[in-house]
Amino acid sequence: MKGIVEERAVELGEYIIESKATVRKAAKKFGVSKSTVHKDVSQRLKKLNPTLYLEVRRILDTNKSERHIRGGLATKNKYLLKKSQQKTDNK
């Protein structure tokens, strides 16, 4: 059982590096919670593979610094879509 958790931590780390994924994307892909992903890549991976941990940490720090931009773009797109739907409904 313990080996499965360690393998998952390494797989999550490799996935995040390959796809530059966010914690949410990784959680969805692997079918686990965000908390599990975070614990795997921040605590378990640090002990298992420090080099991989540092690479993952770099990507997650970048994602964290850009998240306010992503949120703003998502909100902008939401309201643009809502506006275009209202125009089609009025026709």
N, C-alpha and C positions, 0 to 999 in steps of 0.2 A: 504493500500500500504506500509506503513512504517513497519508494522509487518513482511511483507514478506522479506524485506531486513535484518531485525534483525534475523529472522529465518535462512536465508541463511548464515549469518555470523557464527552462532552457528553450523550449519550443516557443513560448510567448516572447521571450527576448529576441530570438531569431526572427520571428514574424514582425515584431515592431521595427527591427532594424531594416529588414528587407522592404517593407511596405511603408515605412515611416508612419505607422498607424498610431492613432490616439489610444488611450486606455479603453475608451468606449468601443472603438472598432475592434480591438483585440478581444475584449470581453464578449462581444456579440459573435465574433468568429469562432471562439473556443467554447461558447456556451456557458460561461462562468460570469460571476458578478465583477463589477469594477473594483470592488474591494479585494477580491481574490487576485485579480491581475496586478493590482498595485502591490499587494503583499508579496506575490511571487517575484515580481521584477525588482522590488526595492529591498526586500529582506533576504529571501531565499537565494535569489540569483547572485547577490553580493557575496554570499558565502560559497556558492557552488562554482561560479565563474566570474571573478572580479573584472576581467577584461571585457567580457560581454556586458556585464552590469554597467560599466562606464559608458559604453557605446549607447546602450538603451537609455541611460540617464540623460545623455546629451540630447537625444531625440525627444524624450519626454519634457525636458526643460525648454526646448524650442517650441514644442506644441503648447506648453503652458504659457509661454510669452506671446504666442499668437492667438490664443483662444478668444480674446476680446474682439479681435478682428473677424474671426470666423462667426462669432455670435452676431456681430453687427451685419455681416453679409447675409446670414440666415434670416434675420429679421427683415432686412431690405427685400430679399426675395419673397418672403412671405407676403408682405404688403403689396408688392408688384403683382404677384399672382392673384391676390384678392381683388385688386383694382381691375385687372384684365377680365376676371370672371364677372365682375359687376357690369362691365361694359357689354359683355356678351349677353348677359341676362336682360339688359335694358333694350336690346335690339329686337 
